[in-house]
Amino acid sequence: MRQSSVIARRVAAASVSLVVAAGAAACGPEDNDAKSAGGDSTPRKGGTLTVLNSNPQQDFDPARLYTSGGGNVPSLVFRTLTTRNRENGEAGAEVVPDLATDTGRPNKDATVWTYTLKEGLKYEDGTSITSADIKYGIERSFAPELSGGAPYLRDWLVGAADYQGPYKDKKGLPAIETPDERTIVFRLNKPEGEFPYLATQTQFTPVPKDKDTGTKYEEHPVSSGPYKVVKNENDGERLTLERNTHWSASTDEERKAYPDKIDVRSGLDSSVINQRLSASQGADAAAVTTDTNLGPAELAKVTGDKELAARVGTGHFGYTNYIAFNPKIKPFDNVKVRQAVSYAIDRSSVVNAAGGSALAEPATTFLPNQKSFGYTAYDHFPAGAAGDSAKAKELLKEAGYANGLTVTLTHSNAKDFETSPEIATAIQDALKKAGITVKLQGLEENDYSDKIHNVKTEPGFFLAHWGADWPSGGPFLAPIFDGRQIVKDGANFNTGLLNDKSVNTEIDAINKLTDLDAAAARWGALDKKIGEQALTVPLFHPVYKRLYGEDVKNVVISDWTGVLDISQVAVK
């Protein structure tokens, strides 16, 4: 979880969506029901669904994609051992079987996971999908020329650390066994109770070895899902998908596959996307977006129009925006200074800077406020919505700063409503009331990322954000607070440089649990414990507001993704 690709993908996903931000509290669309502009809302098969996006669906190869739950557009073509539950809100944060008959059968200590494939699974050419195809699909994701996917398998599988993929090492990975055509077994280095979540990543997509064309596979990957690729232009800028006639709904309880055709058009300006969805003319009446949020100004306009307001889907995703401290740098080595900042924060002004309460929810916990993460309510430094400057001044005096102090806050210049100047200015104004003078250091996005993720250059006080690879406390807390994940000569995300033996031990203990509800409770308790150290100041969780066309029906938005699930949409 500590590799640089992890955060790069998370942050990319985040900025795509809101900000998706791969967003927090539990609810789906505003009425949690299928919607349409009028008339019969019963979803039916047929028609063409248009997807209008800012970012192209690049590297459309299951080995190279970094997805959770199978992704959105990718999940139409690539099926995996498990996937996300395609339901609204909280229910959608569950992991469910996909190609497999169940979510996996662990041995006693969760170091061996066994899966059985469903009967009757077919590729787009009618040939059968086998366990050997899944093993090969995973192995090719280790090839350097197909890099980009989730790094967990390299860390988790026995003997996988130095594996270079099947093109260089044809022996394959002994840690993946296929005793017969429907059985696949994974042997892990350590207990991993959340392996079923990992099995939703597209690296678990079956790939027939005789159809593998290496780096060109993305042009026509062999479909195991309800749609096949018939056109891929400009590296995912224009994708055309049509029905895979060999896909059987009887083997797939999750994807509805109502439209006959999916037309994905990317590289569009976000304002153009929202204008087209608002106007809903021609093909745009049956259009959606999976990566473009309504901004504050656009949302204000939409809210004043009853017809448009009825076509806004509201979603939440496991994501937290926060202030990070480096306790190795003065004055933040003093816990009372960190506590003073925690008390001084005016979350109402921060939420306004993030676009208002419709687009951001105040946070006092590091974990998002969703059940699947193990959310446990706490507020160690209760200061109300507007902050408690008197309490902050009291703590500063105890810390030896009776006359206040001056600090520098590092932020990004990107207009993302997350780590941008608007948020930084709101913090600057709030801390001024407590006697803390804040100088702002704004950096271009790449410089900002390089600076805050390098132990040698990490500032003492900066804005940060984090999103989970799947809806659980594990991929949320471990990368940020596990001391063994501190990277001294690479991309580091343990911003507080915490290396607490009791925290590390508890992370290991929770990872052994295969009862995900029990694990969630433990993650919540650990979040509360870590929060006492004031290594971060949680600010807000984003809310995603997306327009969709007037002919779009069956809108489903889960707490796993926070965005409209196009595998459920009907347009006719």
Secondary structure, DSSP 8 states (H G I E B T S, - for coil): --SHHHHHHHHHHHHHHT-------S--STTSS---SSS-----S-SEEEEE-SS---S-STTT---STT-SSHHHH---SEEE--SSBGGGGSEEESSBSSS-EE-TTSSEEEEEB-TT-B-TTS-B--HHHHHHHHHHTTSGGG--S-SHHHHHBTT-TT---TTT-TT--TTEEEEETTEEEEEBSS--TTHHHHTTSGGGS---GGG--GGGGGGS----SSEEEEEEETTTTEEEEEE-TT--GGG-SS-----SEEEEE-S--HHHHHHHHHH--GGGGGEE-SS----HHHHHHHHT-HHHHTTEEEE--SEEEEEEE-TTSTTTTSHHHHHHHHHH--HHHHHHHTT-TTTEEE-SSSS-S-GGGT-----SS--TTT--HHHHHHHHHHTT-TT-EEEEEEEE-S-SSSSSHHHHHHHHHHHHTTTEEEEEEEE-HHHHHHHHT-TTT--SEEEEEEE-SSSSSHHHHHHHH-GGG--SSS----TT----HHHHHHHHHHHT---HHHHHHHHHHHHHHHHTT-SEEEEEEE-EEEEB-TT-B---BBTTTSSB-TTT-B--
